[in-house]
Structures are given as C-alpha cells and as structure tokens.
Amino acid sequence: MLKYKEQRNRLTQVAAAAKAGISERSARRVERSDTLPSQGPARSWRTRPDPLADVWDAEVVPLLHADAQLNAVTLLEELQRRHPGQYGASMLRTLQRRLRQWRAVHGAEREVYFAQAHPPGRLGLSDFTVADALGVVIDGAAFNHRLYQFALAHSGWRHVVVVTGGESFLALSSGLQAALWRLGGVPEEHRTDSLSAAFNNLAEQQELTQRYEALCSHYGMRASRCNPGQSHENGAIESRHDSLKTALDQALRLRGTRRFDARADYEAFVDAVVQRFNARVAPRLGAERALLRSLPPRRTAQYEELPARVSKYAIFTVKGVQYSAPSQLIGHRLMVRQYAEHIECWLGGQCVLQRPRATHRDGQRHPRDIDYRHLVAALKRKPGAFARWVLRDAVFPRDVYRRTWERLAAALPERQACKTIVGLLALAADGHEAQLADELEQLIELDQLPDLHALSALLAPPRGHMPEVAVQLPALADYDTLIAQAQEVAR
C-alpha cells in the first residue's frame, strides 16, 4: 500500500496500481480507507468453503495421531480411495499447508541444536574423508585415497595427511601425532566420531580401545566422541572437509592437470593448500598456542608388531596380505612392524626389509605385494615354472610387461616364452625397468615380439676403451749422475 501511495502521487490510479502490483479494485479500496490494512479488524469468515471440512477432524487428524510421519501425498491417496471422485490432485497443496500448520501446533518435538563456544586450547578434532572424487592420478594410475584431517576448534588450524588404507588405528595414530608435533602442543580434549579404531562400539564395559586409550594417556588428552549417526556434533571438522576438498579441487583445476609423477609430489601439493588455510588463522593460532599443553618427551609407537615366517615360496603373510622376501630369509621368523603406509621386517634387531604397505582393493581377497627382484634369480634357474606360477600376475612391475607375456605366450612355445619373459625381468632388475618398458611399448605398437639378445645388447653399458700409454724408461747411468750431484751438494 505504501508503494501504491508513492506511485499515486505522480501517476493515475490505474498506472499506480500496476506499478504496485495490485488490482484497480484494491487501489480504490486503499484510497477509500482511512487506516492501514493491518489496523483493520481481523476477518472471522472464509472467502470460500473449506474443501477438507468433512474429513479433516473425522479422518485426517486420527491418522496423524496414529503416525505423525504420514505425508500429504499418502493422506491424499487414502482420501481418494475412501471418497472416489471427491478429492483431485489440486487438493495436494492445500493438504500440505494444513499439515504444516497442524504439526507446528500438535506435532512432536523437534531436535534442538545448541551452538557451542570453543575456548582456546580446549578441543582438537580428527576425522577421515574419502577423496576419490578429486580424480588424482599418480604414475598413470587412479589414486584412490582418504584424507585424515586434524583441526583446532577455536583457531581453525588444521593438519592433513594422505591415507591409502582404511580408517585404521595406525592411520589415526600417525596422523594425530604428526599434527600435534607440527602444532607444538596438545589440546585438553580430542574428539572423533565413533571410529572402530578408537572406540569399542559393540562393548558396553570398555568404551575406549586399549591402544587408543594408551595414545591419549601418553599425550595427556581426554578422549571423546560424538553420538553415532550425529555428524553435526562433529561439525567443526565435518565442515572443514568440504572446504578442504573444494580448495584442493580448485587448486587442481588451476594447476591444469590432476596427474603427479609420485605420491610425494601430491602430498607436497596438499600440504601447500593446507598451509594457505593456516596462514589465514595465524593470529588466532598464536593466542591459542600459548594455552596448549606441552608435548611429551617423545612420540609413542606408531606401528603394530606382528610375527611372520617366510615360507619356502619366499612369501610371508601379515594380516591377510602377502609380501615377497629375498630367498635368503626363507625359514626365518621375522618381526614385522606395520605402519600406516609401510612395513619393516626385523631379524635379530636388524631391519632386513622395508616395503610399502599393501591394501585391499576392489575384488581382491588377498592383496599381494610381490617384488620381482626378490625372485628373478630363482626364476632364471627354473624359467619353466613361470607359466603356471600362482604369483605370476602379481610379479609384473608394470602393465606393459604383463601384455608382453600375453603376446609371448600366444605366439611362442611355452618353454621359449618363459625364458624370454624371465630374461626381460632380469634385465629390468639390473636397473633398466623404465627404459625396457619404453622399448616393449614400441614393440607392441609395431606388433613385434621382443628379441632378448637384441634388447640385452641395446641396454648393455657401453664398453670403455683403455688408452695406449707409452712408457719410456730412463737409462741407469742417469741415476748415477743424480747420486753424484746429491753428494756434491751434501759436501
């Protein structure tokens, strides 16, 4: 009405009504009235009959009392079955408005969210998030991974670690300790969601796992978790997952490619993005860091020790994962230290083997990490065993070697094909893996089989030529002359 009056000062009644978006009849009513519409008496009558008057109290409300979660579509379909032809689809919006008003007055109590204040130095949060959607490619293969993130609730400082396995205790422990030591202090409380790596979700007597309880006790933190299924209780870290992955995606777009040569390059990229976040909260972090507790003298163990025996097949198993070992270790019992990203094999206080930790992938019942360098010497003595070797498909260092074997097996007799592929693996083990892979790619493109002797000659180091040195011996009489001169000087 105020907009209409403003326009009416300089326009006709029809034009002012059009400008204000009201009808001419409403314009005439406004001009006749001496008060504002809100100051008039409340209307106590309906302008049209209530279409639900016969069924609302008698049928709809009893259904809502029986189950308040019934929606308008279900109720309308039920009314159509009970009263055929009386309630059409146009009644849905009316029923939705009526339901919303009924629930506002008679509905069940709704969940209330309580905003929390986070004093400095009190709360740190940890959580994992799946980052496969970033589409990162490392060394030509899709890199499926998670991101572990630790954040301080007050300042917003964060630390991120790339994780290739699941949400294990080792991943939690190594990520948390790396964050605390980079931060330089410890908060009073550490909160996660209901991680099975930290909490006994199926046990009522013991809430924390022994390893997680020992970890928190080592750093003097109080452990807590949000209620199962209530992710908003951990919202201070959940919201940071979205901002982190959005920032990583934008940085990858700006970079122009999602391919990295090595995992270390991708980890450095992630760390650079995280440091940009931390630079924004540097003043708040400075105030919070002064209130953090001191770190303990050292870190606690970030690994799990498991015994394993190397079998006659030069294989040992750790938690269902098979690893190869040098043949010299056959029959020895190793103490395997399993970290979040790698394993170490110890024998008598000496680390004899270190390998990246193999993880379960889609369709794999028993993951395998077979290093062909451990077994190629034995294969050279028994090349015929390669054709039906159980671990054959896991031994190829690159996909091009597997494709080469398939072509050799299809075109050559089995014995000759085995000798050729074992010879190629031996060449690769001598330090020519990448160069030999390029040569094999070219042969596949040319539809030619590899010639082991030709490739050996091609990859052999160039022979050095010894220079011819002519040595001329002096006459013995010259030594007598030198001795005589020396005696003259001495006199």
Secondary structure as GFF3:
##gff-version 3
##sequence-region A 1 491
A	DSSP	alpha_helix	2	8	.	.	.	ID=ss1
A	DSSP	alpha_helix	13	20	.	.	.	ID=ss2
A	DSSP	alpha_helix	24	32	.	.	.	ID=ss3
A	DSSP	three_ten_helix	37	39	.	.	.	ID=ss4
A	DSSP	pi_helix	56	60	.	.	.	ID=ss5
A	DSSP	alpha_helix	61	66	.	.	.	ID=ss6
A	DSSP	alpha_helix	72	82	.	.	.	ID=ss7
A	DSSP	three_ten_helix	89	91	.	.	.	ID=ss8
A	DSSP	alpha_helix	92	106	.	.	.	ID=ss9
A	DSSP	beta_strand	123	130	.	.	.	ID=ss10
A	DSSP	three_ten_helix	132	134	.	.	.	ID=ss11
A	DSSP	beta_strand	137	138	.	.	.	ID=ss12
A	DSSP	beta_strand	141	142	.	.	.	ID=ss13
A	DSSP	beta_strand	146	152	.	.	.	ID=ss14
A	DSSP	beta_strand	158	163	.	.	.	ID=ss15
A	DSSP	alpha_helix	169	183	.	.	.	ID=ss16
A	DSSP	beta_strand	189	192	.	.	.	ID=ss17
A	DSSP	alpha_helix	210	219	.	.	.	ID=ss18
A	DSSP	beta_strand	222	225	.	.	.	ID=ss19
A	DSSP	three_ten_helix	231	234	.	.	.	ID=ss20
A	DSSP	alpha_helix	235	255	.	.	.	ID=ss21
A	DSSP	beta_strand	259	260	.	.	.	ID=ss22
A	DSSP	alpha_helix	263	280	.	.	.	ID=ss23
A	DSSP	alpha_helix	282	289	.	.	.	ID=ss24
A	DSSP	beta_strand	304	309	.	.	.	ID=ss25
A	DSSP	beta_strand	315	318	.	.	.	ID=ss26
A	DSSP	beta_strand	321	324	.	.	.	ID=ss27
A	DSSP	three_ten_helix	327	329	.	.	.	ID=ss28
A	DSSP	beta_strand	333	338	.	.	.	ID=ss29
A	DSSP	beta_strand	342	347	.	.	.	ID=ss30
A	DSSP	beta_strand	350	356	.	.	.	ID=ss31
A	DSSP	beta_strand	368	369	.	.	.	ID=ss32
A	DSSP	alpha_helix	372	381	.	.	.	ID=ss33
A	DSSP	three_ten_helix	383	386	.	.	.	ID=ss34
A	DSSP	alpha_helix	392	395	.	.	.	ID=ss35
A	DSSP	alpha_helix	399	411	.	.	.	ID=ss36
A	DSSP	alpha_helix	414	427	.	.	.	ID=ss37
A	DSSP	pi_helix	428	432	.	.	.	ID=ss38
A	DSSP	alpha_helix	433	445	.	.	.	ID=ss39
A	DSSP	alpha_helix	452	459	.	.	.	ID=ss40
A	DSSP	alpha_helix	476	490	.	.	.	ID=ss41
###
